């Protein structure tokens, strides 16, 4: 096992839609290969005066990191194909489960079993018409206790010394309004609700709006007097032109009353970004383009990148321009 073999496996996995055949011990061999590289790097680092500047140590470090990245890319690529084959096998269709590693065989069998079990559960629900299992009597008693608890909670809040509410209606001459019961800290309900009168009124009790001139019915005028105009106050003076308000004279409005023109050009969505097509010659990994898109770049990939992202790759000879 070496880095060239890993790159070859990665290239074939990218080109094929089906799973390529790998040895059952493929991942074990890769693990042993990386472990040998790490042991060799540790040995060279102990022998070097300055391991951080030793060329051999740096080269081994790069090879270890590259091997890990390549084998992870191989695994992720094969997982998508493996899940697809497992779904076909669970549905009773022909599936290609040959050439899997030992770890992939275990995962394949587990996926098939789980998909089949889940399908059986769904079909069972459909056969039962989607009926939910009946609720036990204990649950009903719980609801009854909750309902009764709501009714008794108000009684529990009332202290023993408070007089019981009178069942007789108030006398006709008694015009006193019941005083609102203050809260424990001396703040009324309206104050607690931010002074909103409508929110302080309980359910079922409509709020009485203060009397205004607009909702009062004027008395009928005498026969020798003209009828009272019930229109708005600002129109009471005839022949006067209302002065424009400060908002009408704001610089946001034109003289003719039309709204000022705004920039109708929408914000850039990346369509005006210059792009170029390049061929990747080295494994770069994932980068974030100036168009807010993530690009995963590997050797031999042909991609179209924004010019500002492609230029550094061309300067590092990690890509070749195709246009």
C-alpha positions as CSV (number, residue, x, y, z in Angstrom):
1,X,0.0,0.0,0.0
2,X,1.3,3.4,-0.9
3,X,0.0,6.9,-1.8
4,X,0.0,6.2,-5.6
5,X,-2.3,3.2,-5.1
6,X,-4.7,5.3,-3.0
7,X,-4.8,8.0,-5.7
8,X,-5.6,5.3,-8.3
9,X,-8.5,3.9,-6.2
10,X,-9.8,7.5,-5.7
11,X,-9.7,8.2,-9.4
12,X,-11.5,5.1,-10.4
13,X,-14.1,5.6,-7.7
14,X,-14.8,9.1,-9.1
15,X,-15.2,7.8,-12.7
16,X,-17.5,4.9,-12.0
17,X,-21.1,5.0,-10.9
18,X,-20.9,1.5,-9.4
19,X,-18.7,0.3,-6.6
20,X,-15.3,-0.8,-7.7
21,X,-14.0,-4.0,-6.2
22,X,-11.7,-3.6,-3.3
23,X,-10.0,-6.1,-1.1
24,X,-11.8,-7.0,2.2
25,X,-8.8,-5.7,4.1
26,X,-8.4,-2.5,2.1
27,X,-9.1,-0.1,5.1
28,X,-6.9,-2.2,7.4
29,X,-4.0,-2.0,4.9
30,X,-4.4,1.7,4.7
31,X,-4.4,2.0,8.5
32,X,-1.2,-0.1,8.7
33,X,0.4,2.1,5.9
34,X,-0.4,5.3,7.8
35,X,0.8,3.8,11.1
36,X,4.2,2.9,9.5
37,X,4.6,6.4,8.1
38,X,3.9,7.9,11.6
39,X,6.4,5.6,13.2
40,X,9.0,6.5,10.6
41,X,8.3,10.2,11.1
42,X,8.7,9.8,14.9
43,X,12.0,8.0,14.4
44,X,13.4,10.7,12.1
45,X,12.1,13.5,14.4
46,X,14.0,12.0,17.4
47,X,17.2,11.7,15.4
48,X,17.0,15.3,13.9
49,X,18.4,18.3,15.7
50,X,15.4,20.4,14.7
51,X,12.5,18.2,13.7
52,X,10.3,21.1,12.6
53,X,12.8,22.1,9.9
54,X,13.9,18.6,8.9
55,X,12.9,17.9,5.2
56,X,12.3,14.2,5.8
57,X,10.0,14.9,8.7
58,X,8.1,17.5,6.7
59,X,7.8,15.2,3.7
60,X,6.4,12.4,5.8
61,X,3.9,14.7,7.5
62,X,2.6,15.8,4.1
63,X,2.3,12.2,2.9
64,X,0.4,11.2,6.1
65,X,-2.0,14.1,5.8
66,X,-2.6,13.4,2.1
67,X,-3.2,9.7,2.6
68,X,-5.8,10.5,5.3
69,X,-7.6,13.0,3.0
70,X,-7.6,10.6,0.0
71,X,-8.9,7.6,2.0
72,X,-11.6,9.7,3.6
73,X,-12.7,10.9,0.1
74,X,-12.8,7.3,-1.1
75,X,-15.0,6.3,1.9
76,X,-17.4,9.1,1.4
77,X,-17.7,8.4,-2.3
78,X,-18.4,4.7,-1.8
79,X,-20.9,5.4,1.0
80,X,-23.4,7.1,-1.4
81,X,-23.2,4.1,-3.7
82,X,-23.5,1.6,-0.9
83,X,-26.7,3.2,0.5
84,X,-28.2,3.1,-3.0
85,X,-27.4,-0.6,-3.4
86,X,-28.8,-1.4,0.1
87,X,-32.1,0.3,-0.7
88,X,-32.4,-1.8,-3.8
89,X,-31.6,-5.0,-1.9
90,X,-34.2,-4.1,0.8
91,X,-36.8,-3.6,-1.9
92,X,-36.1,-7.1,-3.3
93,X,-34.3,-5.8,-6.4
94,X,-31.0,-6.8,-7.8
95,X,-28.1,-5.1,-6.0
96,X,-24.4,-5.2,-6.5
97,X,-22.8,-6.1,-3.2
98,X,-19.6,-7.6,-4.5
99,X,-16.2,-6.1,-4.0
100,X,-17.0,-4.6,-0.6
101,X,-14.5,-4.3,2.3
102,X,-15.2,-6.1,5.6
103,X,-16.5,-2.9,7.1
104,X,-18.7,-2.1,4.2
105,X,-20.3,-5.6,4.2
106,X,-21.3,-5.1,7.9
107,X,-22.8,-1.7,7.0
108,X,-24.6,-3.1,4.0
109,X,-26.3,-5.9,5.9
110,X,-27.3,-3.5,8.7
111,X,-28.8,-1.0,6.3
112,X,-30.8,-3.7,4.5
113,X,-32.2,-5.0,7.8
114,X,-33.1,-1.5,9.1
115,X,-34.8,-0.5,5.8
116,X,-36.9,-3.7,5.8
117,X,-37.9,-3.3,9.5
118,X,-38.9,0.3,8.9
119,X,-40.9,-0.7,5.8
120,X,-42.8,-3.4,7.8
121,X,-43.7,-0.8,10.5
122,X,-45.0,1.7,8.0
123,X,-47.1,-1.0,6.2
124,X,-48.5,-2.1,9.6
125,X,-49.7,1.4,10.3
126,X,-51.3,1.6,6.9
127,X,-53.1,-1.7,7.4
128,X,-54.5,-0.4,10.7
129,X,-55.9,2.6,8.9
130,X,-53.6,4.9,10.8
131,X,-55.5,4.3,14.1
132,X,-53.7,5.5,17.2
133,X,-53.7,3.0,20.1
134,X,-56.6,3.7,22.5
135,X,-55.8,5.9,25.4
136,X,-55.7,4.2,28.8
137,X,-58.2,5.0,31.6
138,X,-55.4,6.5,33.6
139,X,-55.0,9.2,31.0
140,X,-58.7,10.1,31.1
141,X,-58.6,10.4,34.9
142,X,-55.6,12.6,34.5
143,X,-57.5,15.0,32.2
144,X,-60.4,15.0,34.6
145,X,-58.2,15.9,37.5
146,X,-56.6,18.6,35.5
147,X,-60.0,20.1,34.6
148,X,-61.1,20.0,38.2
149,X,-57.9,21.5,39.3
150,X,-58.5,24.5,37.1
151,X,-61.8,25.1,38.7
152,X,-60.6,24.7,42.3
153,X,-57.4,26.8,41.8
154,X,-59.4,30.0,41.9
155,X,-61.0,29.0,45.1
156,X,-57.7,28.1,46.6
157,X,-56.3,31.5,45.8
158,X,-59.1,33.2,47.8
159,X,-58.1,33.5,51.4
160,X,-60.5,32.2,54.1
161,X,-61.2,35.7,55.4
162,X,-62.4,37.0,52.0
163,X,-66.1,37.4,51.9
164,X,-67.9,35.1,49.5
165,X,-69.2,36.8,46.4
166,X,-72.8,37.9,46.9
167,X,-75.4,36.2,44.7
168,X,-77.8,39.1,45.0
169,X,-77.7,41.9,42.4
170,X,-76.7,45.3,43.6
171,X,-79.3,47.8,44.6
172,X,-80.7,50.1,41.9
173,X,-79.3,53.2,43.6
174,X,-75.9,51.8,44.2
175,X,-73.7,53.1,41.4
176,X,-70.4,52.3,42.9
177,X,-68.0,50.4,40.7
178,X,-66.2,47.4,42.2
179,X,-62.6,48.3,43.1
180,X,-59.9,46.4,41.3
181,X,-58.1,44.0,43.6
182,X,-54.4,45.2,43.8
183,X,-51.7,42.7,43.2
184,X,-49.3,41.6,45.9
185,X,-46.7,44.3,45.1
186,X,-49.2,47.1,44.8
187,X,-49.1,47.3,41.0
188,X,-52.4,47.1,39.1
189,X,-53.1,44.6,36.3
190,X,-53.0,47.5,33.8
191,X,-49.6,48.6,35.0
192,X,-48.3,45.0,34.8
193,X,-49.5,44.8,31.2
194,X,-47.7,48.0,30.2
195,X,-50.7,50.4,30.7
196,X,-52.7,48.8,27.9
197,X,-56.3,49.3,28.8
198,X,-57.7,46.7,26.4
199,X,-55.3,44.0,27.7
200,X,-56.4,44.7,31.3
201,X,-60.1,44.0,30.5
202,X,-61.0,40.4,31.1
203,X,-62.5,38.0,28.5
204,X,-66.2,38.5,27.9
205,X,-66.1,42.1,29.2
206,X,-66.0,44.6,26.3
207,X,-63.8,47.6,27.0
208,X,-65.7,50.9,27.2
209,X,-64.0,53.6,25.1
210,X,-64.0,57.1,26.6
211,X,-66.7,59.3,25.1
212,X,-65.5,61.5,22.3
213,X,-67.1,64.0,20.0
214,X,-66.9,61.6,17.1
215,X,-69.1,58.9,18.6
216,X,-71.6,61.1,20.4
217,X,-74.9,61.7,18.7
218,X,-75.5,65.4,18.5
219,X,-78.9,66.7,19.5
220,X,-81.3,67.6,16.7
221,X,-80.9,71.3,15.8
222,X,-83.7,73.8,16.3
223,X,-85.9,74.4,13.2
224,X,-84.4,77.8,12.6
225,X,-80.8,76.8,12.9
226,X,-78.7,75.0,10.2
227,X,-77.8,71.4,10.9
228,X,-74.6,70.7,12.8
229,X,-71.8,69.5,10.6
230,X,-70.6,66.1,11.9
231,X,-67.5,66.1,9.8
232,X,-63.9,66.2,10.9
233,X,-62.7,69.2,12.9
234,X,-59.9,70.0,10.5
235,X,-62.5,70.7,7.7
236,X,-64.6,73.1,9.8
237,X,-63.0,76.1,8.3
238,X,-64.1,76.5,4.7
239,X,-61.9,78.0,2.1
240,X,-58.6,77.2,3.8
241,X,-55.9,75.0,2.4
242,X,-54.1,72.8,4.9
243,X,-50.5,73.5,5.2
244,X,-48.1,70.7,4.2
245,X,-46.7,68.8,7.1
246,X,-43.0,68.4,7.8
247,X,-43.1,64.9,6.4
248,X,-44.5,66.2,3.1
249,X,-41.6,68.7,2.8
250,X,-38.9,66.1,3.7
251,X,-36.2,65.6,1.2
252,X,-37.4,62.0,0.7
253,X,-40.4,63.4,-1.4
254,X,-40.1,65.4,-4.7
255,X,-41.8,68.8,-5.1
256,X,-44.5,67.3,-7.4
257,X,-45.4,64.8,-4.6
258,X,-43.8,61.7,-6.2
259,X,-41.5,59.5,-4.3
260,X,-37.8,59.9,-5.2
261,X,-36.3,57.3,-7.5
262,X,-34.3,54.7,-5.9
263,X,-31.6,52.5,-7.3
264,X,-33.5,49.9,-9.2
265,X,-30.4,47.8,-9.8
266,X,-30.6,44.7,-7.4
267,X,-27.7,43.7,-5.4
268,X,-25.2,41.6,-7.2
269,X,-26.0,37.9,-7.0
270,X,-22.7,36.6,-8.4
271,X,-23.7,36.8,-12.1
272,X,-21.2,39.5,-12.8
273,X,-18.3,37.6,-11.3
274,X,-15.6,36.7,-13.9
275,X,-15.0,33.0,-14.1
276,X,-12.5,30.8,-15.8
277,X,-12.3,27.0,-16.4
278,X,-9.3,25.2,-15.1
279,X,-8.0,21.7,-14.6
280,X,-6.8,20.9,-11.1
281,X,-3.4,19.3,-11.1
282,X,-3.0,18.8,-7.3
283,X,-5.3,17.9,-4.5
284,X,-6.4,21.2,-3.0
285,X,-9.4,20.2,-0.8
286,X,-12.4,22.4,-0.1
287,X,-12.3,26.2,-0.7
288,X,-14.9,28.9,-0.3
289,X,-15.3,31.0,-3.5
290,X,-16.0,34.7,-3.5
291,X,-19.5,33.7,-4.8
292,X,-20.1,32.0,-1.4
293,X,-20.0,28.5,-3.0
294,X,-17.8,25.7,-1.6
295,X,-15.6,23.9,-4.1
296,X,-14.0,20.5,-3.4
297,X,-10.9,20.4,-5.7
298,X,-9.0,17.2,-6.4
299,X,-6.5,16.2,-9.0
300,X,-7.8,15.9,-12.6
301,X,-11.0,17.8,-11.8
302,X,-12.2,20.3,-14.4
303,X,-14.1,23.1,-12.8
304,X,-15.2,26.7,-13.5
305,X,-14.1,29.0,-10.7
306,X,-14.3,32.7,-10.0
307,X,-11.2,34.5,-11.5
308,X,-10.1,35.6,-8.0
309,X,-10.1,32.1,-6.7
310,X,-8.5,30.5,-9.8
311,X,-5.6,33.0,-10.0
312,X,-3.9,31.7,-6.8
313,X,-4.2,28.1,-8.0
314,X,-2.7,29.0,-11.3
315,X,0.2,30.8,-9.6
316,X,0.9,27.8,-7.4
317,X,0.8,25.5,-10.4
318,X,-2.1,23.7,-8.8
319,X,-4.3,24.2,-11.8
320,X,-4.0,24.7,-15.6
321,X,-6.2,27.2,-17.5
322,X,-8.3,25.6,-20.2
323,X,-9.7,28.7,-21.8
